Amino acid sequence: MVAGPSGELGSDSTTPIVELIGAVKRYGEVAAIDNVDLAIRPRELFTLLGPSGSGKTTVLRTIAGLVSLSEGRILIDGVDVRRTPTYERNIGMVFQSLALFPHMTVFDNIAFPLRMRRRGRSEIAGRVKDVLEIVRLPDIAERRVQELSGGQQQRVALARSLVYDPKLLLLDEPLGALDRQLREEMQLEIVRLHREIDVTIINVTHDQVEALILSDRIGVMQEGRIVQVGTSEEIYSRPSTRFVAEFMGRANVIDGTARLDGTRSWVETDGGVAIEVAELDSALVDKPCAAVVRAEDIEIHAVGASPGEESTGLSGTVMLRAFEGETVYYEIEVTGIGRSLKVAARVGAFDPGEPVRVAWDTNRVTVVRMDDRAGI
């Protein structure tokens, strides 16, 4: 990896390429970033995920040097960069607006950062040719931006951010304006690109599916804090808080109290229903908590059918049925749990008003604490 203009040292596999330590950003009395600690590894594809106003874009902009911290430190390759201007941080950035110059050709758009760095003509020509090959647009250098499709413009913006060989590529919801099919294509394109080039990517999005597809790890943000960091599988299947469970797709979050009796563990609802769980943190016993069951992990059986050995079963009534293509979505009213169960089933055809039995593998149930803002 090429060193930046300020001569920073390259990352090794053990030193975080980006580290936030006690990072705080206040606007008046509002903390947009509230005591964030975060370490991002070299060549990682890391996503900051959260709803609007959670602070994820502010974190990205502080890393880029576009926003200054009120407290704390930002290290890049172990060097404190709080006083380092953006242009010396050797960072590429792609915004949702893309910020391409419509009056320029593709070549001139991509060459612009190199010309600003006073690179020679032959170097510029070579680098533009190389990055157009990387983003699989080798034959459009002389076309104008307005002649390109949305996906092609996206690739040109990526090429422009990579042409000067940055150590970091920051993506601020760049796919948000694309239609669903094109967005899915570009998500896979970014994954491919990341595997082929030596760069660390930090992506910001509020789209849960995009985060799951794109990320080596995800940091979920809520009200200026990072409440959980983990792989896509960990965030989705083993949420640490109620907020993460509810934010990451269709989840049934059933409130109750954790109980443990010998080898049996369960969450007991106020209505007296026992939600069996395979594992329970002893620190949660006899405390308010919630059992989390994903919609796709629930099976619907006709009344009288026997659930499997590792499953639990509850009787209910179908309240809603909606065909979604790959799955059929149901809402099942179950007495004693305080809410309808959301179910995404691949088999079965049950009508509203029909009595059913729902079942799930107890190993697929996660128990989370009630404090959404406990942090990590």
N, C-alpha and C positions, 0 to 999 in steps of 0.2 A: 504494500500500500504506500502511496506517495505521501510524504509529509506535507502539511499545510504551510501556508506562507509564513506562519510564525515559528515553523520548525518543530512542531510537536512530535514526540516520539510515537512510533506505531504501537498498536495494542498487541499484547500477547493473549493467550487463551485463558489466563487466570485473572487479569486485571479488567475490571469493568471499563468499557469504552465510555459509558456515560454513567455518572453517579450524582444523584441529588441527595443532599444531607440536610435534614431539617428545613426543607424549602418552604418558605411562606411568601405569598404575594397578597397584599391587601390593597383594596380600593376603598378608601375611607375606613369604615368599620367592618366591611365585608371581606372575608378571607377567600379569595378565589382559589388559592392553594393553601392548604392548612396542614403544615408540618409533614411534608411528604419526604419519605426516605425511599429511594429507588436505585437499583443497580441493573444496568443493561449490559449484556455480554457482547463481546466482539462477534460480528457476523450474525447476530440474532435478528429475527423478524419479530419485533415486539409491538403489541397493540395496546394503546390506552383506550379503554372502552367505558362509556358511561352516557347517561342522558344529557340533554342540553343543560348547560349551567353547572356541570359537575367539576369543571376545572381542567379537563383533558387538553383542550387547545391552549390554555394558558401555560400548562406544563411544557408543551411542545415549543411554544414561542419563547419561553425562558431558555430552553436548551439552544434555540437558534440565536439568542441574543437580541430578540425583538422586544422582549419585556424583561425588565430588571427585577430581581427579587427584593422583597422587603427584609427578609431574614434568610439565613442559611447559605449553602454553597452549591455550586454546580461544577463538577469535575469532568473534563473530557480527556481521556488517556491519563488520568491522574493529575491533570493540571487544572487549577482553579481558573475558570474563564469568566468570572463575573465582570472583570474589567477588559475583557477581550472583545473587540467589535465583531459583528456578525461576519464580515468579509474575511476575517482572519481565523475563523473557526473551521474552515474547510467542510462546510455543510451544504448539501443540496436540499431544496425544499420544493414541494409541489402542493399548490393550494387548490381548493375546490374550483375556483374561478380559472385556474390554469395560468392566467396572466401571459398568454402568448401575444405577440405583436401581430395584429391582423394585416398590416401593410407590408410585412416582411415575408420572404420565402421561408420554407422549412429550414433550409441551410442557414440562413441568416439568424433565425430564431435560436437555433442550437449553437451557432458560433458566437452569439452575443456575449456569454460569460467569458469566453476565451479572449475575445477582443478587449473586453474590459480589463483583463489581466495582461494585456499587451503581448500575447503569444504571436509567433510568426505565422505567415500564411500557410506554409506547408504543414506545420503542426496542426493548425486549425482544420485544414482540409482532411488530414488523416484522422483526427479525433472525431470529427463529424461523421465521416464515413464509417468509422468503427462503431459509434453508438447507434447509428441508424441500422447497422447490421444486428446489434444486440437487441433492439426493440422490433426487429423484423419489418423494417420499412426502408429497404435499401434503395428504392427507385423513385423516391418522392422529394428529393432534396430541392428541386427547383419549383415545386408547387407552392402555392400560397395557402396560408392557414385556413381561410374561408372555403377553400376547395376540398377540405378534408372532412371525413366523417368524425363523429364524436370519439370513437375509439382510436382513430388515427391521431387526433389532436391530443388525446391522453398519452399516447406513446411518444409523441413529439415533446410534450412537457417532461416526461420521464427522461428522454434522451438529453434534453437541455440541462436537467439537474445532475446528470451523470457525466457530462462531457469533460468536466475538469477534475474527474477522479476524486470525488469527496469521500471521506471516511464514514460520513453519516448521511442517510437520505431520510428526510422528514416528510411524511405525507399527511396533510391536513384535510381529511375527508375528500380526497380528490375524485372519488367515484360517485359522490352524492347526487350529481346532476344527470347521471346516465340512467337509461331505462334498465329494467331488470335483466334482460338477456345480455346486454352489453356490459353491465356491471359485473355479472357472473363471469363473463369472458375475461374481463380485465383483472378480476381477482386472481384467476388462475395464471394470467400473464405475469402478475407481480410475483407470485410464488415461483414461477419458472425463472424469471429474471434474477430473483434473489439467489437461486441455486447456482447461477452461472457467473455471478460477479462477486468481487470481494468488497462487500459493503454491508454496514449495519443499517437496518431499516426500522424506523419508529413510525408507526401508523396511528392515526387518531380516527375513531369512528364511533357512531352511536348505533351502528347496525350489528346486532349480535351474530348473525350468520356470517357476515364478512369477517368479523374478528375470529370466529372459530376456524374459518378456512385459511386465513392469511397468517396466523400467528404460531411462532414457536412457543411464546408465552403471552399471556394477557394480564394487564393490570386493570382491574375494575375500579372506577372512581365514583364516589358519591359525596356530594357537598364539599368538594375540595380535598378529599382524602382518598387514598388508595385503600380499599377495604379487603381486597384479595389479589394475590398474584399467583399464577399457576399456568400450566399448559392448558390448551383448549379442553382436553378431556377432564382435567382436574376442575376447571372452572365450571364446566357444564354438569359433570356427574357428581362432584363433591363440593358444592358451594359451602362457604364458611358462615354466611349470614343469610337472614331472610331476604334482605334486599337483593343479594346476588342471585339467590334461588329464583326469585320472582322476575328479575330482569332478564335472565338467560332463558328465554323461550317459555313454553307452556309448562308450568309447574303447579302442582297441587301442594300448597303450603298449609298444613293442617295444625292449628294451634293446640297445645295441650301441656301436659307435665310429664317429664321423663320418669319412667319407673324401671326398677331392676329387682328381680326376684330369682336368685340363683343364676341359672343359665338363660332365663327368659328375660327379654327386655322389650319395652314398648313405650309408646307415647299415649297417654290417656287424655282424651278430650273432655271438655266440660260436660258434654252430653253422655259421657260414660263409655264411649267407643275406644277400644284398644287397637292402636296401629302398631302391629308387631314390627320390630326392627332386628336385623341380624347383629348389629354392633351398636354400642352406646358408650360414649365418653362418660366415665364415672363422675367427672366434674359436673355433669348436667343432671345427675340423678336428683329427683324431687324438686327440680327447678323448672320454671316456665321455658318452653322451647317450642319447636315446630318440626313436624315430620314432613319431608319433601319427597314427593313421588312425581316423576315426570309423566306427562300425558301419554307418551308413547310406550311407557313401561306398564301400563294398565291394560289388562285383558277383560273383555266382556264375555260372560257366559250366560247361556239360557238358565233359567231357574232350575235347580236340581243338578246341574253339572258340578263336578268335583274339581276344585283347583288343585294344582300340583302340590307336592310334598313341601316345597320351599316357599309356597305362596300363602297369602292371607286372603280371606274373602269377606265381602260385605254385600248385603242386599240393598238394592236401590231401584229407582224408576227413571227411565229415559225421559228427559225433559226437552232435549234438543238434538237434532241430527242434521249434519251438513256434509255433503260430499265435497272432498277437496282434491280429488284426483288420486294421488298415491295412498291417501288415507281417508277415513270417514271420521269426522269430528263429532263427538257426543258430549253432552253435559248430563251427568247422572246425579239425581238427588239422593243423598244417603242420609238417613236420620242420625243425628247425634254428632256430626262433624262440623257443623256450622257453615258449610258452603257446598255448592255443587262440585262434583269431581269433573275435571276436564280429561277427556280420553281421546287419543288419536289411534284408531284401530285400523288394521289392515285387512281383517277378516270379520265376517258377521254382518247381519243386516237387522237392526232393531229399530222399531218405530217409537215415536214419542208416546208416552203413557204405558209402555211395555215394562213389566218387572224384569229385572236382570240381576246378575251377580257379578261383581267386579273383583278382580284378583290381581296380585302382583307379587313378584319375587321379593322377599324381605331383604335380600342382599342389595336390592336396588333402591332402598329407602335411605335417605340421609337425614340426620337430625341436626338442626342448626340452632344456635343461640338466638335469643330475642333481640340482643343489642345490635342493631344494624350498623352503628357507627363505631364499632370497637376497633376497627383498623387492623393492621398486621404488625 
